[in-house]
């Protein structure tokens, strides 16, 4: 009986942690210098079927501001540019797409 209780507790804790990880996919704003602040829309990414683990920690550090991201990096296929290359998601290189991330 004790083993069953411990197993049940582990399952419940694992489920709660997984659910809270998905729930924490929120909108986050970053300083975007002259182009305007950059908004990461977590709910929009989640709606496309992505989870935090798809980008963290392989592409981005978990801590906000942990990566020094530049448009050059993104255009070179790093950070956001890993997906926002015009194939997997809209291209960050195209001027028509700037306002999708940069908000003035």
SEDOLUM-766981 format. One record per atom (N, C-alpha, C): residue number from 1; atom name; x, y, z. Coordinates in pm, 1 decimal. Layout:
BEGIN
> NUM:CA:X:Y:Z
...
END
This chain:
BEGIN
> 1:N:81.9:-119.5:0.0
> 1:CA:0.0:0.0:0.0
> 1:C:86.2:125.8:0.0
> 2:N:195.7:121.6:75.6
> 2:CA:283.4:237.6:83.5
> 2:C:346.8:264.5:-52.8
> 3:N:386.1:158.9:-125.5
> 3:CA:445.8:175.9:-258.3
> 3:C:345.4:238.6:-354.7
> 4:N:219.5:194.6:-344.4
> 4:CA:115.4:251.5:-430.3
> 4:C:97.7:400.1:-403.0
> 5:N:96.4:438.5:-276.0
> 5:CA:80.4:578.8:-238.3
> 5:C:197.0:662.8:-291.8
> 6:N:318.9:612.9:-276.5
> 6:CA:436.8:685.2:-325.4
> 6:C:431.3:699.2:-476.9
> 7:N:396.1:592.6:-546.6
> 7:CA:384.7:597.3:-692.1
> 7:C:277.2:697.5:-736.0
> 8:N:162.5:695.1:-667.8
> 8:CA:54.0:788.1:-699.3
> 8:C:98.5:931.8:-676.1
> 9:N:171.4:954.8:-569.0
> 9:CA:220.9:1088.8:-538.4
> 9:C:318.4:1136.4:-646.1
> 10:N:407.0:1049.1:-690.1
> 10:CA:502.4:1083.7:-795.9
> 10:C:428.8:1118.8:-925.2
> 11:N:328.6:1041.6:-961.1
> 11:CA:250.7:1067.7:-1082.3
> 11:C:180.1:1202.8:-1072.3
> 12:N:118.4:1230.8:-958.8
> 12:CA:47.3:1357.7:-940.7
> 12:C:144.2:1475.4:-947.9
> 13:N:256.6:1467.5:-879.3
> 13:CA:355.4:1575.8:-880.9
> 13:C:408.5:1597.8:-1022.5
> 14:N:437.5:1491.6:-1093.5
> 14:CA:485.7:1502.6:-1231.5
> 14:C:381.8:1570.2:-1319.4
> 15:N:255.6:1531.8:-1305.4
> 15:CA:148.1:1591.9:-1384.0
> 15:C:134.2:1740.7:-1353.3
> 16:N:137.0:1776.6:-1226.6
> 16:CA:123.5:1917.5:-1186.9
> 16:C:239.6:1999.1:-1241.0
> 17:N:361.5:1946.7:-1234.8
> 17:CA:477.8:2019.4:-1286.1
> 17:C:467.2:2038.2:-1436.9
> 18:N:425.6:1935.2:-1507.4
> 18:CA:411.1:1945.9:-1652.6
> 18:C:302.6:2046.7:-1688.9
> 19:N:191.4:2043.0:-1618.1
> 19:CA:81.2:2136.5:-1644.9
> 19:C:123.5:2279.4:-1616.3
> 20:N:198.9:2301.7:-1510.0
> 20:CA:241.8:2437.5:-1477.8
> 20:C:344.2:2487.7:-1578.3
> 21:N:422.7:2399.9:-1634.5
> 21:CA:519.6:2441.3:-1736.5
> 21:C:447.0:2492.7:-1859.7
> 22:N:341.4:2424.1:-1902.6
> 22:CA:265.4:2470.9:-2019.0
> 22:C:189.9:2598.4:-1985.4
> 23:N:138.2:2608.1:-1866.0
> 23:CA:62.5:2727.0:-1826.5
> 23:C:151.9:2849.4:-1819.2
> 24:N:281.8:2829.0:-1794.5
> 24:CA:371.8:2943.0:-1781.1
> 24:C:416.0:2999.2:-1915.5
> 25:N:374.0:2940.5:-2025.5
> 25:CA:410.0:2992.0:-2156.6
> 25:C:333.3:3122.1:-2176.5
> 26:N:396.7:3230.9:-2139.1
> 26:CA:329.6:3359.8:-2135.8
> 26:C:393.2:3457.3:-2233.7
> 27:N:337.7:3575.6:-2240.5
> 27:CA:392.5:3680.8:-2323.7
> 27:C:502.8:3750.5:-2245.0
> 28:N:618.9:3765.6:-2308.4
> 28:CA:734.1:3827.2:-2243.1
> 28:C:786.0:3938.1:-2333.7
> 29:N:821.9:4050.6:-2274.4
> 29:CA:874.0:4163.6:-2351.4
> 29:C:1021.7:4183.9:-2323.3
> 30:N:1094.5:4221.1:-2428.3
> 30:CA:1237.2:4249.4:-2420.6
> 30:C:1264.6:4385.5:-2483.0
> 31:N:1372.2:4450.1:-2440.0
> 31:CA:1412.7:4576.1:-2501.5
> 31:C:1458.8:4546.2:-2643.8
> 32:N:1407.9:4622.0:-2738.5
> 32:CA:1442.6:4597.9:-2878.3
> 32:C:1522.2:4709.9:-2940.4
> 33:N:1582.6:4793.6:-2857.4
> 33:CA:1659.6:4909.8:-2903.2
> 33:C:1572.7:5000.2:-2989.6
> 34:N:1623.8:5051.9:-3098.8
> 34:CA:1553.3:5149.2:-3181.6
> 34:C:1433.9:5094.2:-3256.7
> 35:N:1427.7:4963.2:-3274.2
> 35:CA:1317.6:4903.0:-3350.9
> 35:C:1191.9:4885.7:-3266.8
> 36:N:1198.4:4915.9:-3139.3
> 36:CA:1084.3:4897.3:-3050.4
> 36:C:1098.2:4768.6:-2971.8
> 37:N:1024.2:4762.1:-2861.7
> 37:CA:1035.0:4643.5:-2775.7
> 37:C:996.1:4517.4:-2852.8
> 38:N:1056.0:4407.3:-2814.3
> 38:CA:1027.9:4278.7:-2877.5
> 38:C:933.5:4202.2:-2785.6
> 39:N:827.4:4151.0:-2843.7
> 39:CA:729.5:4075.3:-2767.1
> 39:C:732.3:3929.1:-2811.0
> 40:N:762.7:3839.3:-2715.3
> 40:CA:752.1:3695.6:-2740.2
> 40:C:613.2:3654.7:-2695.1
> 41:N:532.4:3606.2:-2787.3
> 41:CA:394.2:3567.5:-2758.9
> 41:C:388.3:3417.0:-2732.3
> 42:N:404.8:3379.7:-2605.5
> 42:CA:403.1:3239.5:-2566.4
> 42:C:275.6:3167.0:-2605.7
> 43:N:157.6:3225.8:-2578.1
> 43:CA:33.4:3158.1:-2616.7
> 43:C:23.8:3131.4:-2767.5
> 44:N:75.4:3222.7:-2850.5
> 44:CA:72.3:3200.7:-2995.9
> 44:C:162.6:3083.7:-3033.9
> 45:N:278.7:3073.8:-2969.6
> 45:CA:369.2:2961.7:-2996.3
> 45:C:307.8:2830.2:-2948.4
> 46:N:242.8:2835.4:-2831.4
> 46:CA:176.8:2716.2:-2777.6
> 46:C:65.9:2669.3:-2871.8
> 47:N:-8.5:2765.8:-2927.8
> 47:CA:-117.3:2732.7:-3020.6
> 47:C:-65.5:2664.2:-3146.7
> 48:N:61.1:2688.3:-3180.0
> 48:CA:123.4:2623.4:-3296.4
> 48:C:178.3:2485.2:-3260.6
> 49:N:157.3:2444.3:-3134.9
> 49:CA:199.5:2311.1:-3092.9
> 49:C:336.1:2305.1:-3028.3
> 50:N:392.7:2420.6:-2994.9
> 50:CA:525.6:2421.8:-2933.1
> 50:C:516.5:2416.0:-2781.5
> 51:N:620.2:2364.2:-2721.0
> 51:CA:631.4:2358.4:-2575.3
> 51:C:763.0:2424.1:-2536.3
> 52:N:776.1:2463.2:-2412.3
> 52:CA:898.4:2529.4:-2364.2
> 52:C:1023.6:2449.4:-2401.0
> 53:N:1015.2:2317.4:-2384.5
> 53:CA:1131.5:2231.0:-2408.2
> 53:C:1178.0:2231.5:-2554.3
> 54:N:1093.0:2277.8:-2645.3
> 54:CA:1133.2:2284.1:-2785.7
> 54:C:1242.8:2388.1:-2808.2
> 55:N:1250.1:2487.7:-2721.2
> 55:CA:1349.5:2594.8:-2736.4
> 55:C:1444.5:2607.8:-2617.9
> 56:N:1399.9:2562.0:-2500.9
> 56:CA:1481.6:2577.4:-2379.4
> 56:C:1529.3:2443.0:-2330.7
> 57:N:1654.8:2427.6:-2301.4
> 57:CA:1763.9:2524.1:-2304.4
> 57:C:1848.4:2516.9:-2431.7
> 58:N:1806.4:2438.9:-2531.9
> 58:CA:1889.8:2418.9:-2651.3
> 58:C:1912.6:2547.9:-2731.2
> 59:N:1808.7:2630.1:-2747.1
> 59:CA:1819.9:2751.2:-2828.9
> 59:C:1834.5:2875.1:-2741.1
> 60:N:1755.8:2881.4:-2634.6
> 60:CA:1756.4:2995.1:-2542.0
> 60:C:1781.4:2946.4:-2400.2
> 61:N:1846.9:3031.3:-2319.6
> 61:CA:1857.5:3003.1:-2177.2
> 61:C:1719.7:3023.9:-2115.9
> 62:N:1692.7:2965.0:-2002.6
> 62:CA:1562.0:2978.1:-1938.8
> 62:C:1540.5:3116.4:-1878.1
> 63:N:1646.3:3180.4:-1832.0
> 63:CA:1634.0:3309.4:-1764.8
> 63:C:1615.8:3421.5:-1865.5
> 64:N:1514.4:3506.4:-1843.9
> 64:CA:1491.9:3622.1:-1930.0
> 64:C:1616.0:3709.6:-1927.2
> 65:N:1663.9:3746.6:-2045.8
> 65:CA:1783.8:3829.3:-2056.9
> 65:C:1912.5:3748.8:-2050.8
> 66:N:1901.8:3617.7:-2043.8
> 66:CA:2020.1:3532.2:-2034.5
> 66:C:2098.3:3522.1:-2164.4
> 67:N:2034.9:3559.3:-2274.8
> 67:CA:2100.9:3556.2:-2406.0
> 67:C:2111.0:3697.8:-2460.5
> 68:N:2225.0:3731.5:-2516.8
> 68:CA:2242.8:3860.6:-2583.3
> 68:C:2206.2:3839.4:-2730.8
> 69:N:2082.2:3869.6:-2765.3
> 69:CA:2030.0:3840.5:-2898.7
> 69:C:2035.4:3966.0:-2984.6
> 70:N:2088.5:3952.3:-3104.8
> 70:CA:2090.9:4063.1:-3200.6
> 70:C:2018.7:4019.7:-3327.8
> 71:N:1977.7:4116.5:-3407.9
> 71:CA:1914.3:4083.5:-3535.3
> 71:C:2013.2:4010.6:-3625.9
> 72:N:2141.3:4042.2:-3615.6
> 72:CA:2241.6:3970.7:-3695.0
> 72:C:2238.7:3822.5:-3660.2
> 73:N:2232.2:3791.6:-3530.7
> 73:CA:2223.7:3651.6:-3487.1
> 73:C:2099.1:3585.0:-3546.2
> 74:N:1986.4:3653.6:-3534.7
> 74:CA:1860.1:3597.5:-3584.0
> 74:C:1867.8:3575.7:-3734.7
> 75:N:1919.6:3674.7:-3807.7
> 75:CA:1932.7:3660.9:-3953.2
> 75:C:2032.3:3552.8:-3993.3
> 76:N:2124.9:3520.8:-3902.2
> 76:CA:2221.8:3412.8:-3927.0
> 76:C:2167.1:3276.2:-3884.5
> 77:N:2039.3:3271.8:-3844.1
> 77:CA:1977.2:3144.9:-3808.9
> 77:C:1992.8:3103.3:-3664.6
> 78:N:2033.0:3195.5:-3579.7
> 78:CA:2047.3:3165.6:-3436.8
> 78:C:1925.8:3219.8:-3362.1
> 79:N:1907.7:3174.0:-3240.0
> 79:CA:1797.6:3217.5:-3154.0
> 79:C:1664.3:3209.5:-3228.2
> 80:N:1588.3:3317.8:-3239.1
> 80:CA:1457.7:3316.9:-3306.4
> 80:C:1471.0:3270.3:-3450.9
> 81:N:1584.4:3302.1:-3512.6
> 81:CA:1609.5:3265.9:-3652.1
> 81:C:1620.0:3116.6:-3676.4
> 82:N:1630.2:3038.4:-3569.8
> 82:CA:1630.5:2893.1:-3583.4
> 82:C:1502.4:2846.8:-3652.2
> 83:N:1391.1:2909.1:-3616.4
> 83:CA:1261.1:2875.3:-3677.5
> 83:C:1211.2:2984.6:-3772.0
> 84:N:1236.8:3109.4:-3736.5
> 84:CA:1185.7:3221.5:-3816.5
> 84:C:1279.7:3249.3:-3933.0
> 85:N:1279.8:3151.8:-4025.5
> 85:CA:1369.6:3154.9:-4141.2
> 85:C:1293.8:3154.1:-4273.3
> 86:N:1162.5:3164.5:-4267.2
> 86:CA:1081.1:3163.3:-4388.4
> 86:C:1037.2:3024.6:-4430.6
> 87:N:1090.9:2922.0:-4367.3
> 87:CA:1053.8:2784.0:-4398.5
> 87:C:964.6:2727.5:-4289.4
> 88:N:1014.1:2727.9:-4168.4
> 88:CA:938.1:2673.8:-4055.3
> 88:C:836.2:2775.6:-4003.6
> 89:N:874.1:2900.6:-4001.8
> 89:CA:786.5:3010.4:-3957.5
> 89:C:822.1:3133.3:-4041.0
> 90:N:745.8:3240.7:-4025.5
> 90:CA:772.0:3360.0:-4106.9
> 90:C:917.5:3403.4:-4093.0
> 91:N:970.2:3464.7:-4197.9
> 91:CA:1110.0:3506.2:-4199.4
> 91:C:1129.7:3635.7:-4122.0
> 92:N:1224.7:3635.1:-4030.1
> 92:CA:1258.4:3755.5:-3955.1
> 92:C:1338.8:3853.4:-4040.3
> 93:N:1389.8:3808.0:-4154.3
> 93:CA:1470.1:3893.7:-4242.5
> 93:C:1385.7:3990.9:-4323.5
> 94:N:1259.6:3957.0:-4347.7
> 94:CA:1174.1:4039.4:-4432.6
> 94:C:1120.0:4159.0:-4355.5
> 95:N:1142.7:4278.2:-4410.5
> 95:CA:1100.7:4401.6:-4344.0
> 95:C:950.9:4403.1:-4314.7
> 96:N:872.2:4340.1:-4398.1
> 96:CA:726.8:4336.6:-4378.5
> 96:C:687.5:4263.2:-4250.2
> 97:N:777.8:4184.5:-4193.9
> 97:CA:747.6:4105.9:-4073.6
> 97:C:796.7:4169.9:-3943.0
> 98:N:864.4:4282.8:-3950.4
> 98:CA:922.9:4344.1:-3829.8
> 98:C:818.6:4363.6:-3720.8
> 99:N:699.9:4416.1:-3757.2
> 99:CA:597.2:4448.3:-3657.9
> 99:C:536.3:4324.4:-3592.9
> 100:N:567.1:4205.1:-3643.2
> 100:CA:515.5:4083.7:-3579.9
> 100:C:584.2:4060.1:-3445.0
> 101:N:703.9:4114.8:-3429.4
> 101:CA:778.1:4099.2:-3303.7
> 101:C:805.6:4232.9:-3235.7
> 102:N:840.3:4333.9:-3315.9
> 102:CA:876.1:4465.2:-3261.1
> 102:C:752.5:4553.6:-3250.3
> 103:N:728.1:4602.3:-3128.2
> 103:CA:613.2:4689.1:-3101.6
> 103:C:664.3:4824.8:-3054.3
> 104:N:622.2:4929.9:-3121.6
> 104:CA:667.0:5064.4:-3080.2
> 104:C:569.3:5127.5:-2987.4
END
